[in-house]
């Protein structure tokens, strides 16, 4: 009888351990590619409360950082479009669907990439060039409608897309997301080169009546200008991700803001510009 009880106890313990090991967990996939395994305790309007497997500490995670939750029951809940991760290099990211507005003849200008001496500049600089491009084209767009940069950037931000993650999406994906037929994408590359020094000197004389001697007064000054080499790459894509305009041009001037003249030159010669 004692042997039978021992056998029953052992079988029960093994079954319990097996059940615990086989227990499924909730899986949270974040927008940066992190995968969290544990239990989702609560979902609020802005966050989720989450605890890791085998731990008691509860974390609050913003819903804007989450792409998808796969619950232990097998049900999934999606919060945003999932970008391509290194584990799935062949998969194309699918941004959220656009509105039902007609995209025909609508143009979106993306924030420009701006790389100076090998380092990307702040997003504010990229958006500044984006606005300059909008000002140039919107006045000569003819039958086309150029969507305001703010409206474009709001949609990109809501989809979790910035200059560092935008390569995870095709231009067809972005056209669909932004509700446009054409996308303008540009990059400015700039580097320090030489310095130019400009000098000037003056001299004046004054005659004294008493001894009829002349005295002279002179002054010299110089200024130094830093020169730059600036190259702009500008492309226009349609909703099928086909390139309809592709130009690369080196700025004629060597000043830091020489890209402005280059941008104007390229925009005036693109197929979306109307005189």
Buried (B, 14 or more C-beta within 10 A) or exposed (E): EEEEEEEEEEEEEEEEEEEEEEEEBBBBBBBEEEEBBBBBEEBEEEBBBBBBEEEEEEBEBEBEBBBBBBBEEEEEEEBBBBBBBEEEEEEEBBBEEBEEEEBEBBBBBBBBBBBBEEEBBEBEBBBBBBBBBBEBBBEBBEEBBBBEBEEBBEBBEBBBBEBEBBEBBBBBBBBBBBBBBBBBBBBBBBEEEEEEEEEEEEEEEEEEEEEEEEEEEEEEEEEEEEBBBBBBBBBBBBBEEEEEBEBEBEBEBBBBEBBBBBBEBBBEEBEBBEE
